[in-house]
Every structure is written in C-alpha cells, then in structure tokens.
Amino acid sequence: MPSSSTSARSVRRLRSSTGGSRKGRRRPRRSHPSAGAAVAASPTFSDCIAPARRRLRRLSGAEVALLAAADLFNASTYRRTVGGIAKSLGEARASIVPLSGDAGELAVTVAWDLSWYQYRVSPDSSQPVRLERRGHELDELEQTFKEWNAHVEDEGRLVPEIARL
C-alpha cells in the first residue's frame, strides 16, 4: 500500500505536468496578424451567390388557426395512428375545417378510399385532440369536410396547405 507521501508526490507531479491549478487549460493560440487580412480580402459566400429574394406575408387568423390545429394533432397520439393506417392504406387526404361557434374548435378529417377518421381539435381543452367519429365510405362525410386543404406526411404528420405568394 502506498504511503501518503507517495500519493502527495504523485499529485504534485500531476499538477505540475498539467499546469497546476489551471487543470489542463491552455492559452488560446494567437494567429499571425497577416492571416486575418488574407481572410478578410477573400470573397465571402454571399458575395459569390446572389441572395434569394423572399416575399413574406403575414398569415391570416384562419391560417394561424389551421397551423395551431395541425401542431396539436401532430403532438397527439393520433398522429401515430394515422401514420400506421397510411402504411397499410397508402396516401391519405386531409382537411382542417373550423367549426361554427366561439370555442375555436376545428375538425381534422383524414381519409382514404376505404376509411376515414375525424378528430375534433379544441385548443383550450385539457384533451385538445379527440376522435370524434369514423367511417368507411367517403359519401358519409359532408362536403365541407372533403375540401382537402392539408396532406399527411411520413409518420402521420399533418401539414396544412397554405398558399405562398
């Protein structure tokens, strides 16, 4: 068993090899003053490529509501359900429709040729997304819910189709 003096000696040796109390930190290297000038003189990426001109617009209240409903749906367990069904039945059609009333509720409808599911999204509820109803024939749905304004991506992710400028 090593004596305490041997342990203290090895600790001192370790401290002196790593710079003492700095615990292995090194000083930052200083670059040569002319190196910075050479970098500054060379053209940057943005100088070589013309910047893309984007036109941005403010989303309407209805578009913001569609995005919020899609976010709530995507955060729910129903997203995985829709993703699993889509693996079996193929590409789905989807719509997000505001419901009448002051509650701000929306209906999310996801449909295939053989089946459809309708979810109610209530942003202010403790359970913001719930299965409202489902069926087998698209004829069972009102025309309002068949105005496809969204699509379903991988893993059941709902994406509203919002017009760009």
URQUI-V99475 format. One record per pair of residues at least 24 apart in sequence whose ideal C-beta (glycine too) atoms are under 7 Angstrom apart, sorted by the first residue. I is the first residue (numbers start at 1). GAP is how many residues later the second one is. D is the distance in Angstrom with one decimal. If there is no record, write none. Layout:
# URQUI-V99475
i/gap/d
I/GAP/D
I/GAP/D
This chain:
# URQUI-V99475
i/gap/d
55/110/4.7
57/108/5.5
62/36/6.9
63/99/5.3
65/33/6.2
65/41/6.5
66/30/4.9
66/94/4.2
67/93/6.0
68/55/6.1
69/27/5.3
69/37/4.3
69/39/6.3
69/52/4.4
70/26/6.5
70/80/6.8
70/88/4.7
70/89/6.5
70/90/5.2
72/49/5.4
72/51/6.4
72/56/4.8
72/57/5.6
73/35/5.4
73/46/6.5
73/48/6.2
73/56/5.6
73/85/4.9
74/83/5.4
74/84/5.8
76/53/4.1
78/41/5.9
78/51/5.9
78/53/6.9
79/76/6.8
79/77/4.3
79/78/6.3
80/75/7.0
80/76/5.9
81/75/6.8
82/28/5.3
82/70/6.2
82/74/3.6
83/72/4.2
83/73/2.9
86/66/6.0
86/70/6.3
89/25/6.1
89/26/6.7
92/60/4.3
93/55/4.6
94/54/6.4
94/56/4.1
94/57/5.9
94/58/5.3
94/64/5.9
95/50/5.6
95/51/6.8
95/52/5.7
95/53/5.3
95/54/5.4
95/55/6.1
96/53/6.2
96/54/5.2
96/64/5.8
97/47/5.9
97/48/5.9
107/25/6.9
107/38/6.3
108/50/6.6
109/32/6.7
109/36/4.5
110/42/6.2
111/27/5.9
116/25/6.3
118/27/6.8
